[in-house]
Amino acid sequence: MSCQVEEEKYTARSVTYSLFQSSDFPYEGTASVRELQSGELEVELNLKGATSREQYFFPTHLHFGSYEEADAVIATVLNPIDIRTLRSTTVLGTLSDGSTLQFEDFTGFDGHIKIHLAEDGPDYAIILASGNVGKNPNSPELFDRNKVAVCTLNFPN
């Protein structure tokens, strides 16, 4: 019998941002960004709110700019949040503008995260939770759900 030591997956660097309730649906949570040993970044989203036994996924985007900017360009599509667990994990790759982010880049990133009720149709305009990330202010005192802009599926040209 031998002991096998599992190699640590993450470095010690991580940062967590709040995701605030952004509609009449009572969902809020956190976005945690952790640096992998490879230098890549993993984004883990955790919501608090109603779960379901049915299979359903909330679309999630990392955007450039602050949450109140209209027509904010999508930096990347994150893995959707499963309503059964209210969790999602995504390893960030190349962003829509061709850039990649290291940990230092992310902490200075001008961006935000939005979680939609649906992939398309009228429910796409319902933002369940959102929050600024990177260098943008992320506090309950400064968040105003009335200023959350509905995003369109814009990508840089």
C-alpha positions in Angstrom: 0.0 0.0 0.0 1.4 3.4 -0.9 0.4 6.9 -0.3 0.0 9.0 -3.4 0.3 12.8 -3.0 -2.1 14.6 -5.2 -0.4 17.6 -6.9 -2.0 20.9 -6.0 -4.2 22.2 -8.8 -4.1 25.9 -7.8 -1.6 28.5 -6.8 -2.4 30.6 -3.6 -3.8 33.4 -5.7 -7.5 33.9 -5.8 -10.1 36.7 -5.6 -13.9 36.7 -5.1 -16.5 39.1 -6.3 -20.1 39.5 -5.3 -22.9 38.8 -7.8 -26.0 40.9 -6.8 -29.7 40.2 -7.3 -30.5 42.0 -10.5 -34.2 41.2 -11.1 -37.3 40.1 -9.2 -35.9 36.6 -9.1 -34.1 36.1 -5.8 -30.6 35.0 -6.9 -27.3 36.3 -5.7 -23.9 34.8 -5.2 -20.2 34.9 -5.9 -17.7 34.7 -8.7 -14.3 33.3 -7.5 -11.3 33.5 -9.8 -8.4 31.2 -9.0 -5.1 30.8 -10.7 -4.3 27.3 -11.8 -0.7 26.0 -11.7 -0.6 26.3 -15.5 -1.2 30.1 -15.1 -4.7 29.8 -16.6 -7.6 31.2 -14.6 -10.6 29.3 -13.4 -13.9 31.1 -12.8 -16.3 29.4 -10.4 -19.8 30.9 -10.0 -22.0 30.0 -7.1 -25.5 31.2 -6.7 -27.9 31.2 -3.8 -31.6 30.9 -4.7 -34.2 28.4 -5.8 -33.0 25.1 -7.3 -34.9 22.6 -9.3 -34.6 18.9 -10.1 -35.3 19.6 -13.7 -32.4 20.1 -16.1 -32.1 23.8 -16.9 -29.1 26.1 -17.4 -28.7 29.9 -16.9 -26.5 31.5 -19.6 -23.5 33.4 -18.2 -21.2 35.9 -19.8 -18.0 37.8 -18.8 -18.3 41.3 -20.4 -16.0 44.2 -21.0 -16.9 47.3 -19.0 -19.1 47.9 -16.0 -22.6 46.3 -15.5 -24.4 49.5 -16.2 -22.9 49.9 -19.7 -25.5 49.3 -22.5 -24.5 46.9 -25.2 -21.4 45.8 -23.3 -19.3 43.5 -25.5 -19.0 39.9 -24.4 -15.4 39.0 -23.5 -16.3 35.3 -23.2 -19.2 33.0 -22.7 -18.8 31.2 -19.4 -20.2 27.7 -18.8 -23.9 28.1 -17.9 -25.1 27.7 -14.3 -26.9 24.4 -13.6 -30.2 25.2 -11.8 -29.8 21.8 -9.9 -26.6 22.9 -8.2 -26.5 26.6 -8.9 -22.8 26.2 -9.8 -20.6 26.7 -12.9 -16.9 26.4 -13.5 -15.0 27.7 -16.5 -11.3 27.8 -17.4 -10.8 31.1 -19.2 -9.3 30.8 -22.6 -8.7 33.5 -25.2 -11.2 36.4 -24.9 -13.2 37.7 -27.8 -10.7 40.5 -28.5 -7.9 38.0 -28.8 -6.3 38.6 -25.4 -5.7 36.2 -22.6 -5.7 37.1 -18.9 -3.2 36.2 -16.3 -4.1 36.7 -12.6 -2.6 40.2 -12.5 -4.5 41.1 -15.7 -7.8 39.9 -14.2 -7.5 42.0 -11.1 -7.1 45.1 -13.3 -9.7 44.0 -15.8 -12.5 46.4 -16.8 -15.4 43.9 -16.7 -18.5 42.4 -15.2 -20.4 39.1 -15.1 -24.1 38.7 -16.0 -26.3 35.7 -15.5 -29.4 35.5 -17.7 -32.7 33.7 -17.1 -32.7 32.2 -20.6 -30.5 31.7 -23.7 -32.9 33.7 -25.9 -36.4 35.2 -26.2 -37.9 37.7 -23.8 -36.4 35.9 -20.8 -32.9 36.6 -22.1 -33.5 40.3 -21.1 -33.9 39.2 -17.4 -30.6 39.4 -15.6 -30.8 37.2 -12.5 -27.5 38.3 -11.0 -24.6 40.5 -12.0 -21.6 42.2 -10.6 -18.5 44.0 -11.6 -15.1 42.2 -11.6 -11.5 43.3 -11.9 -10.8 46.9 -11.2 -14.5 48.0 -11.2 -16.3 48.7 -7.9 -18.0 45.6 -6.4 -19.8 46.5 -3.2 -23.4 46.3 -2.1 -23.4 50.0 -1.3 -22.5 51.0 -4.9 -24.6 48.4 -6.7 -27.9 49.6 -8.2 -30.0 46.9 -9.9 -32.0 49.6 -11.7 -28.8 50.5 -13.6 -28.1 46.9 -14.9 -28.0 47.2 -18.6 -29.4 44.4 -20.7 -26.7 43.0 -22.9 -26.9 41.9 -26.5 -24.8 39.2 -28.0 -22.1 41.7 -29.1 -18.6 40.5 -29.8 -15.7 42.8 -31.0 -15.4 43.2 -34.7 
